[in-house]
Amino acid sequence: MVVYIAAVQLPLPRHLHHLGWSSRKGGKPNAGGGDDVPCASLDVMFTDPGVIDTLRAEGARLSGVTPDVVQHGRASCPPSRLFILHPGNPGVVHFYRRFCEHLSALVPEMAILVMGYPGQSLLCDADRHRVYCLQEQVELAEEFVGRIVLHRRRHRARFLQSSKGTGNRGVDTSLSSFPYPRGVYSGGHSIGAFLSLHVLARFRDDIRHSFQLAPTLCHMAQSPNGRDIMKRVVLSPPGIWAACTLLCRPLAFLLPHAVKRKVVKFVQQELDDDGADVVVRMMHPSVVNNVLRLASTEFRQVAALDVHLAASLETQLVFYFIPDDGWVPMSDVHLLRAVMKRPAGFIVEQPHRTKHAWCLQGPEYVADAVASFVNNDIGDDTGEPSCSPSAAMLPAVRFPLESSSA
């Protein structure tokens, strides 16, 4: 399976225009639209070039997509499902290549799309001077996913109307009659789960299930990692300034690439060569500033669990937890298990198989968990909405909660 990466310029709706103005010289754009409409820049990783058609049809501009991808990268049989993943912070899609490759091998009929974070693009620097907080990332995730699911909703409505109007005679009722007929799934890793939860709340009739993968949904500042003094110092306003100005800027602009790569591999030994190269590319001060400021707002905003929101969506939520997770301790796992009376899935991984940063270590285990659920979801969206798969189809807990340390 080939995995592609491209940059997206996402035009902002009027109520989000303020997000684009600060990055444009001369202040607010003109009212005429077109090139004057502010955009958010983000990277996307995808396995189905057909998603290019959807994004372009909904007004997004893509760069870095070569003609061979557009013309020759399409599968002979269009994917019947779509999985949209929101990454953790840093929201750099390049770290999720191995996950995409594993999941594609396990569910070959499902397209995968990883949405990066605006302000953290490695392919486009159009709005690098803009700093995005957590709330703005949520709104932009809703805008991005909304363009895809609403495009699909319109095509599905025409398909269903045509089928009803002719009694299914003379109408193509195959699963390729509209985009991703067997359903759209969303997912989020770490803080991406927070985004995914709010995206599901906005489009719950268009998304079959949302996978909360090592989710940071509450008590971030009180987690073992959140209580670390060094993290609190770095994420303070003076700490962020020092990291970007005194540390990152000299590293980014003075040291040669080979030296930076050796420094990165010494500090983060779990990274392979490709991962180290990605981190080196992230050393631009504006990218680091966005990563740290987003983390700072996470600490302030991800506090008490939104019990009402989580409980209202529980039958569409699949949870995946990792023992000894410094960001999601077992006390939070027990809290979510108490709140979730009927989750679609609730899995605690076996110890020592992967870590919170599972995109770097053990992505195959997470891909296996997602694939196991998706492959048991036998419904589709070609008719009236079908029942969600029962949680009994999967082991509700892969590793007993009682055996885990709180």
NORNORHU-V533762 format. One line per field, one symbol per residue. ss: DSSP state (~ for helix, > for strand, _ for the rest). phi: phi as a letter, one per 30 degrees, with the letter a starting at -180 (. if undefined). psi: psi as a letter, one per 30 degrees, with the letter a starting at -180 (. if undefined). Layout:
BEGIN
ss: ???
phi: ???
psi: ???
END
This chain:
BEGIN
ss: ___>>>>>>>>__~~~_~~~~____________~~~__>>>>>>>>___~~~~~~~~___>>>___~~~~~~________>>>>>>______~~~~~~~~~~~~~~___>>>>>>__________________~~~~~~~~~~~~~~~~~~~~~~~~~~~~~~~~~_________________>>>>>>_~~~~~~~~~~~~______>>>>>_______________~~~~~~__~~~~~~~~~~~~~~~~~___~~~~~~~~~~~_____~~~~~~~~~___~~~~~~~~~~~~~~~~~_____~~~~~~_~~~>>>>>________~~~~~~~~~~_____>>>>______________~~~~~~~~~~~~~~______________~~~_______~~~___
phi: .dccbbccccdcdedcdddcddccdjidddddiiddddbccacbcbcceddedddddcjdccbicdedddccddddceecbbccccddcddcdedcddddddddddbddcdbbccdceibdccbcdbddcccdddddddddddddeddddeddddddddddddddciicicdcddcdadhdckccbabchddddddddddddbddccdbbccchdccahddcdeddddddddddddedddddddcccdddddccddeddedddddddbddddddddddddddddeddddddddddddeedcdcdddddddddcedccccbcbehddcbdddddddddddddbddabbcdddidabedddcbidddddddddedddcdcdacdbdecdddddddbddbdbedddcdd
psi: kkklklkkjjkklefgffffeffkkgbkllffabffkklkklkkklfjfffeeeeefggkkklgjleeeeeffklejkkflkjkkklajkhjfffgeeeeeeeeeeifgkkkkkjlkkfgkffkgehffkkkleeeeeeeeeeeeeeeeeeeeeeeeeeeeeeefgggkgkjglfgflkifglkkllkkbffeeeeeeeeeehfffkelkjjjhkjflheffleeffkeeeeeegleeeeeeeeefeeeeeefekleeeeeeeefeeiffkaeeeeeeeeffgkeeeeeeeeeeeefeeeeickkieeeeefgefgkjkjlklhjffilfeeeeeeeeejehlfkjkkllkgelleiffejhfeeeeeeeeeeeffjgllgfblklkkkkffflkejekkeffkk.
END
